[in-house]
Amino acid sequence: LECYKFIMNDSLSINQEPVIKCESVFKIFGNNANKLLENTNGPISAEEFQKAGCIIGVNNASFEIHKGEMLVVMGLSGSGKSTLLRCISRLTDPTSGKIFIDGENLLEMNSKQLIELRRNKMGMVFQSFALLPHKTVLENIAFPLIIKGLPTEESIKKAMEMVELVGLKGRENYFPRELSGGQQQRVGIARSLAVEPDIWFLDEPFSALDPLIRKEMQDEFLRLQDSLHKTIMFVTHDFDEALRLADRIAIMKDGIIEQLDTPDNIVLNPATEYVKKFTEDVPREKVLKIESIMTNYEPSMAGSNTVSKDAIIETVAETILDSKENLTVIDTNQQNKPVGILEPSKVIKVLFGK
């Protein structure tokens, strides 16, 4: 029965309507943007538009995000990643294109509909903390819950849980001015988590945190995602963070999505030279899963030792390198069904190019 449920849920996730869908989204800053766009088809020339006094923020972005997926958008400063996120949350109006949230056209919504959508479906954490200076940490976190109509006592209780989650216990009665930048960022993260939205928009939410707290917050997001299956669009300039968190990664340059793919495929098969530069120094054993380098299952090639298709290579490297025969790759979600063959020599070649 559990196996049947898994298969059915997996099938539904593939066939269901996307939570977020973008069709040829452009954001161009400048007075002549609409006129210049009239005669274009597909990606536009940044140089041509700059000569006309325009700056391109997003250049022909088309993609989908499905329920429970975490899409990480990354790129260097000025690549358009934050602008794209702001267009999809409609904090910035796109110049052209279509954006759908659960099948509804975001660009056709009026102000009241947008407020309701953001209040009930979206959680947002941006680089600016946007904390209310006259309210304490606890009050800041509880504020959106009270706005939603939850009783004050229940809101405060939930807010206190979030205080402990982000490591601010003992500072719940501090005001924002009494906190460091990293602590203020954690209040913003806690406020977003408290609402438990269907969709989270996160613009470099961990950028102000020290490395230890940053990793803890990444761990917490992964834990929450594993249990709650929220739909997340997460912006970062940190490739290691993207690899750690993402189901898929979109890498942007000059407003264009250069590649949108799984972390494994981006590392193994970079689509452009720009993407290749991002992946050159990545320790592959820390990123790649067994399923990304296994071959199809052949009983005659199967070995006695097994390894999960979802295992990161680093975690099973000793078993692989000590093996004198092929390993049988199994799917632990389907009662350890054999799904592939792993050749130790291929692992060495992928990792070391030998």
C-alpha positions in Angstrom: 0.0 0.0 0.0 2.8 2.4 0.9 4.5 1.6 -2.4 1.3 2.3 -4.3 0.8 5.6 -2.5 4.4 6.6 -3.4 3.9 5.8 -7.1 0.5 7.6 -7.2 1.9 10.7 -5.5 4.9 10.7 -7.8 2.6 10.5 -10.8 0.4 13.3 -9.6 3.4 15.6 -9.0 4.4 15.1 -12.7 1.0 15.6 -14.2 -0.4 18.4 -11.9 -0.7 22.0 -13.1 2.4 24.0 -12.1 2.1 26.3 -9.1 4.1 29.0 -10.9 4.3 29.4 -14.7 6.1 32.1 -16.6 5.7 32.6 -20.3 8.2 34.9 -22.1 8.5 37.3 -19.2 10.5 40.5 -19.8 11.4 43.4 -17.5 13.0 46.3 -19.2 13.7 49.6 -17.4 13.5 52.6 -19.7 10.9 54.8 -21.5 11.2 53.1 -24.8 10.9 49.5 -23.5 7.4 48.7 -24.8 8.1 50.2 -28.2 11.3 48.3 -28.6 9.7 45.0 -27.6 7.0 45.3 -30.3 9.3 44.1 -33.0 11.3 41.4 -31.1 10.8 37.7 -30.9 12.7 35.7 -28.3 15.6 36.9 -26.3 16.6 40.5 -27.0 20.0 42.2 -27.5 21.1 43.9 -24.3 23.6 46.1 -26.3 20.9 47.3 -28.7 18.5 48.2 -25.8 21.2 49.9 -23.9 21.9 52.1 -26.8 18.2 53.1 -26.7 18.5 54.0 -23.1 17.0 50.9 -21.6 18.3 48.4 -19.0 17.3 44.7 -19.2 16.3 43.1 -16.0 14.7 39.9 -17.2 15.1 38.7 -20.8 12.4 36.2 -22.1 12.1 34.0 -19.0 9.9 30.9 -19.5 9.7 28.1 -16.9 7.4 26.3 -14.5 7.7 25.4 -10.8 5.6 22.5 -9.5 4.1 21.9 -6.1 6.7 21.0 -3.5 9.7 22.0 -5.7 12.5 24.3 -4.6 13.9 26.3 -7.5 17.0 28.2 -6.7 17.8 31.1 -9.0 21.4 32.2 -9.0 23.8 34.5 -10.8 26.2 37.3 -10.1 25.1 40.8 -9.1 23.1 42.4 -11.9 22.1 39.1 -13.5 18.4 39.7 -13.0 17.7 37.0 -10.4 16.1 39.4 -7.8 14.2 41.2 -10.5 12.7 38.0 -11.8 11.6 37.1 -8.2 10.0 40.5 -7.8 8.1 40.1 -11.1 6.7 36.8 -10.1 5.5 38.2 -6.7 4.4 41.2 -8.7 6.2 43.6 -6.4 7.5 44.8 -9.8 5.3 44.8 -12.9 6.9 42.9 -15.9 7.1 44.8 -19.1 5.5 41.9 -21.0 4.8 38.2 -20.7 2.5 36.1 -18.6 2.7 34.8 -15.0 0.3 32.3 -13.6 0.0 31.3 -9.9 -2.1 28.1 -9.5 -3.5 28.8 -13.0 -4.6 32.4 -12.2 -3.1 35.2 -14.3 -1.2 37.3 -11.8 -1.0 40.3 -14.2 -4.8 40.5 -14.4 -5.3 40.7 -10.6 -6.4 43.9 -9.0 -4.8 45.3 -5.8 -7.3 43.6 -3.5 -6.7 40.2 -5.1 -3.0 40.7 -4.9 -3.2 41.5 -1.2 -5.2 38.4 -0.5 -2.9 36.3 -2.5 0.2 37.5 -0.7 -1.5 37.3 2.7 -2.8 33.8 2.3 -0.5 32.0 -0.1 2.9 33.8 -0.2 5.7 34.2 2.3 8.5 36.6 1.4 11.9 37.3 2.8 14.1 39.9 1.0 17.5 41.3 1.6 16.0 44.3 3.3 14.7 43.2 6.7 11.6 45.4 6.7 11.0 44.9 10.4 8.7 47.2 12.3 11.0 49.3 14.5 8.4 50.0 17.2 7.7 46.3 17.8 9.7 43.6 19.6 11.1 40.5 17.9 8.1 38.5 19.2 5.6 41.1 18.0 7.3 41.4 14.6 7.0 37.6 14.1 3.4 37.5 15.4 2.3 40.5 13.3 1.4 38.7 10.1 -0.5 36.0 12.1 -2.6 38.6 13.8 -3.3 40.3 10.4 -4.5 36.9 9.2 -7.0 36.8 12.0 -5.4 34.4 14.5 -6.1 35.1 18.2 -3.3 37.1 19.8 -2.5 34.3 22.3 -2.1 31.7 19.5 -0.1 34.1 17.4 2.3 34.8 20.3 2.7 31.1 21.0 3.5 30.3 17.3 5.9 33.3 17.2 7.8 32.0 20.3 8.3 28.7 18.5 9.8 30.5 15.6 12.1 32.6 18.0 13.5 29.3 19.3 13.8 27.9 15.8 16.1 30.7 14.5 18.2 30.8 17.7 16.9 34.1 19.2 15.6 32.8 22.5 16.3 35.4 25.2 16.0 38.2 22.6 12.3 37.9 22.0 11.7 41.3 23.8 14.4 43.1 22.0 13.6 45.8 19.4 15.2 45.7 15.9 17.7 48.5 16.7 19.1 46.3 19.5 19.9 43.4 17.1 22.8 42.8 14.8 22.2 42.6 11.0 22.3 38.8 11.2 19.8 38.7 14.0 17.5 41.0 12.2 17.7 38.7 9.2 16.7 35.8 11.3 13.6 37.7 12.6 12.6 38.2 8.9 13.1 34.5 8.2 11.1 33.5 11.3 8.3 35.9 10.4 8.0 34.2 7.0 8.1 30.7 8.5 5.4 31.5 11.0 2.8 32.1 8.3 3.5 28.7 6.7 2.7 29.9 3.2 2.1 27.6 0.2 4.7 29.6 -1.8 7.9 31.1 -0.4 9.9 33.8 -2.2 13.3 34.2 -0.6 15.9 36.7 -1.8 19.3 35.8 -0.3 17.7 35.3 3.1 20.9 33.9 4.7 23.3 36.4 3.2 23.8 38.3 6.5 24.2 35.2 8.7 27.6 33.8 9.9 28.5 30.5 8.4 27.4 28.3 11.3 23.9 29.9 11.6 23.7 29.9 7.8 24.2 26.2 7.6 21.7 25.6 10.5 19.1 27.7 8.6 19.8 25.7 5.4 19.3 22.5 7.4 16.1 23.8 8.8 14.7 24.7 5.4 15.6 21.3 4.1 13.9 19.7 7.1 10.8 21.8 6.6 10.7 21.1 2.9 11.0 17.4 3.5 7.9 17.4 5.8 5.8 20.3 4.4 6.6 20.1 0.6 6.2 23.9 0.0 6.8 25.5 -3.3 9.9 27.7 -3.0 11.7 30.2 -5.2 15.1 30.9 -3.6 17.5 33.5 -4.9 21.2 33.3 -4.0 24.6 34.2 -5.5 26.3 31.3 -3.6 26.6 28.2 -5.8 27.4 25.9 -2.9 24.1 27.0 -1.2 22.2 26.5 -4.5 23.7 23.0 -4.9 22.8 22.1 -1.3 19.2 23.3 -1.4 17.8 23.0 -4.9 15.7 20.5 -6.7 16.5 22.5 -9.8 18.8 25.5 -10.4 18.3 28.4 -12.8 21.5 30.2 -13.6 21.0 33.8 -14.9 23.3 36.2 -16.8 22.3 39.6 -18.2 18.6 38.8 -17.6 18.7 35.5 -19.5 18.3 32.1 -17.9 21.4 30.3 -19.2 20.4 26.9 -17.9 17.6 25.5 -15.8 18.3 22.0 -14.7 18.9 19.6 -11.7 22.2 20.2 -9.8 23.5 16.9 -11.1 22.9 17.9 -14.8 24.3 21.4 -14.4 27.5 20.0 -12.9 27.8 17.1 -15.4 26.5 18.9 -18.5 26.8 22.7 -18.3 24.9 24.2 -21.3 27.1 27.3 -21.8 30.7 28.4 -21.1 29.2 30.8 -18.4 27.6 27.9 -16.6 30.7 25.8 -17.0 32.7 28.4 -15.1 30.3 28.1 -12.1 30.9 24.3 -12.0 34.6 24.1 -12.5 35.6 24.1 -8.8 32.7 22.1 -7.5 33.7 19.0 -5.6 31.6 16.6 -7.6 31.5 13.9 -4.9 29.6 16.3 -2.6 27.0 17.0 -5.2 26.3 14.1 -7.5 23.9 11.4 -6.7 24.4 7.7 -7.6 21.5 7.8 -10.0 23.2 10.5 -12.1 26.1 8.2 -13.1 24.6 4.7 -12.9 23.8 2.6 -16.0 20.6 0.7 -16.7 20.0 -2.4 -14.6 21.3 -5.7 -16.1 21.0 -8.8 -13.9 24.1 -10.3 -15.5 26.2 -7.2 -14.4 24.8 -7.0 -10.9 27.0 -7.2 -7.9 26.3 -8.5 -4.4 26.8 -5.1 -2.8 24.0 -2.5 -3.1 23.8 1.3 -2.9 20.8 3.7 -3.0 20.2 5.7 -6.1 19.6 8.8 -3.9 22.9 8.5 -2.1 25.4 11.3 -2.5 28.7 9.8 -3.9 30.7 11.2 -0.9 28.6 9.3 1.6 29.3 5.9 -0.1 32.7 6.6 -1.6 34.5 4.0 0.6 32.1 1.3 -0.3 32.4 2.1 -4.0 36.2 2.3 -4.1 36.7 -0.8 -2.0 34.5 -2.9 -4.2 36.1 -5.3 -6.7 32.8 -5.7 -8.6 29.9 -3.7 -9.8 27.4 -2.4 -7.3 23.6 -2.9 -7.7 21.8 0.4 -7.4 18.5 0.1 -5.6 15.4 2.4 -5.0 14.7 2.5 -1.3 11.3 4.0 -2.0 10.3 1.0 -3.9 11.2 -1.8 -1.5 14.9 -1.9 -2.6 14.0 -2.6 -6.2 17.2 -2.9 -8.4 17.2 0.1 -10.8 20.7 0.3 -12.1 24.4 -0.8 -12.1 27.3 1.3 -10.8 30.8 0.6 -12.1 33.5 1.8 -9.7 35.7 2.7 -12.7 33.0 5.1 -14.0 32.8 6.8 -10.6 36.6 7.4 -10.7 36.4 8.8 -14.2 33.5 11.2 -13.3 35.3 12.4 -10.2 38.9 12.6 -11.4 38.6 12.4 -15.2 40.7 9.3 -15.3 
